[in-house]
Amino acid sequence: MRSTTESPIILKLIITPIIICSFFLFLGVLTRTSFTSFLQNPSSIFQTSNSTNVPADPQESQSTTPTSCQSLPFTPACTKIPPSLANSLVHYATTKITPQQTLEEISVSLRILEKKSPCNFLVFGLGHDSLMWISLNHGGRTVFLEQDKSWIKKIQEKIPTLESYHVVYDTTLHQADELLKIGMQEEVCKVVTDPRFSKCQLAFKGFPTDVYDTEWDLIMVDAPTGYFDAAPGRMKVIYTAGLMARNRKDGETDVFLHDVDRIVEDEFSKSFLCEGYLVEQVGRIRHFNIPSHRTRLSRPYCP
Ligand SMILES: C[S@@+](CC[C@H](N)C(=O)[O-])C[C@H]1O[C@@H](n2cnc3c(N)ncnc32)[C@H](O)[C@@H]1O
């Protein structure tokens, strides 16, 4: 027979491990749930007031079956992170090279992508930010235009799904003053039309046909190079981005331009993307929101 003092001790010995196990089980479920929701919406670390979740593309959502969540018995419904986003996370978590735009600058276009993505996103320039833009526009179409063939090859090796095209520019930076004068003075440069048919010298005609035939929701101008005299400069790209935005059938285009601390980027954006369409400038990036001019032909080139 056990003594009466032994009973509470035995009871304690049984109950204490049960309580400890339950606590760790609860902690495990809690941690896993919040980590999963962070992976599903990583942009929430910035600003989420207007955020919309980007739907996974159909191919990737097929892998989201209830059987893949068996280890989470207390979660009524769960979704798996799309493999391409998982790769992107791992890439940026393990690389020491970061994009040139700062967190504050990236957040400007991120806020618009949160509203518009999945959408048509045209990016001038390939770089260490390319995978980020593709991931932030998950399920949409992100196209890159790049002047340097070998640089395309290098990035393509890292991102095999990359959609990018090589572009040969026909200007050099030292033509900037003359081109600005032409753009400001010649009436043909105020005519809203498909850039391929424009009579303005600033309209660039060397993009792939599909670039002109697509209605771009966002355009990021971070190329071509424009920091030395022999570089192509962004004169034509800035003008042509503005023209494509005005010439779309309807709706608005958000145009972002980096390096506005430089004279060409500053002057050409004020003249052709227009101060009246400027939404904000953060650091060295400017965000313009340009409406279609085809829906109201009486609109002045700049408001
Ligand atoms: C201002 S950079 C764009 C950089 C990109 N936004 C980034 O954050 O990495 C413009 C151009 O510089 C060139 N470029 C940028 N980084 C490069 C690199 N590491 N090697 C070679 N060319 C580079 C590319 O031709 C690119 O289109």
The ligand as an SDF file (V2000), in Angstrom:
LIG
                    3D

 27 29  0  0  0  0  0  0  0  0999 V2000
   21.7170   51.4110  -63.0150 C   0  0  0  0  0  0  0  0  0  0  0  0
   22.0840   49.8280  -63.6650 S   0  0  0  0  0  0  0  0  0  0  0  0
   20.6880   48.9230  -63.1630 C   0  0  0  0  0  0  0  0  0  0  0  0
   21.0130   48.2210  -61.9480 C   0  0  0  0  0  0  0  0  0  0  0  0
   19.8810   47.4300  -61.2970 C   0  0  0  0  0  0  0  0  0  0  0  0
   18.7250   48.2580  -61.1510 N   0  0  0  0  0  0  0  0  0  0  0  0
   20.3320   46.8630  -59.9670 C   0  0  0  0  0  0  0  0  0  0  0  0
   19.8250   47.2530  -58.9280 O   0  0  0  0  0  0  0  0  0  0  0  0
   21.2020   46.0080  -60.0110 O   0  0  0  0  0  0  0  0  0  0  0  0
   21.8870   50.0320  -65.3810 C   0  0  0  0  0  0  0  0  0  0  0  0
   22.6950   49.1120  -66.2660 C   0  0  0  0  0  0  0  0  0  0  0  0
   23.9720   48.8910  -65.7580 O   0  0  0  0  0  0  0  0  0  0  0  0
   24.4540   47.6430  -66.1870 C   0  0  0  0  0  0  0  0  0  0  0  0
   24.8370   46.8550  -65.0280 N   0  0  0  0  0  0  0  0  0  0  0  0
   24.3480   46.9710  -63.7930 C   0  0  0  0  0  0  0  0  0  0  0  0
   24.9820   46.1530  -62.9440 N   0  0  0  0  0  0  0  0  0  0  0  0
   25.9140   45.5030  -63.6510 C   0  0  0  0  0  0  0  0  0  0  0  0
   26.8970   44.5270  -63.3370 C   0  0  0  0  0  0  0  0  0  0  0  0
   27.0480   44.0650  -62.0930 N   0  0  0  0  0  0  0  0  0  0  0  0
   27.6690   44.0670  -64.3400 N   0  0  0  0  0  0  0  0  0  0  0  0
   27.5240   44.5420  -65.5760 C   0  0  0  0  0  0  0  0  0  0  0  0
   26.6160   45.4800  -65.9430 N   0  0  0  0  0  0  0  0  0  0  0  0
   25.8220   45.9520  -64.9910 C   0  0  0  0  0  0  0  0  0  0  0  0
   23.3410   46.9860  -66.9730 C   0  0  0  0  0  0  0  0  0  0  0  0
   23.5710   47.1910  -68.3410 O   0  0  0  0  0  0  0  0  0  0  0  0
   22.1160   47.7570  -66.5090 C   0  0  0  0  0  0  0  0  0  0  0  0
   21.1110   47.7940  -67.4550 O   0  0  0  0  0  0  0  0  0  0  0  0
  1  2  1  0
  2  3  1  0
  2 10  1  0
  3  4  1  0
  4  5  1  0
  5  6  1  0
  5  7  1  0
  7  8  2  0
  7  9  1  0
 10 11  1  0
 11 12  1  0
 11 26  1  0
 12 13  1  0
 13 14  1  0
 13 24  1  0
 14 15  1  0
 14 23  1  0
 15 16  2  0
 16 17  1  0
 17 18  1  0
 17 23  2  0
 18 19  1  0
 18 20  2  0
 20 21  1  0
 21 22  2  0
 22 23  1  0
 24 25  1  0
 24 26  1  0
 26 27  1  0
M  CHG  2   2   1   9  -1
M  END
$$$$
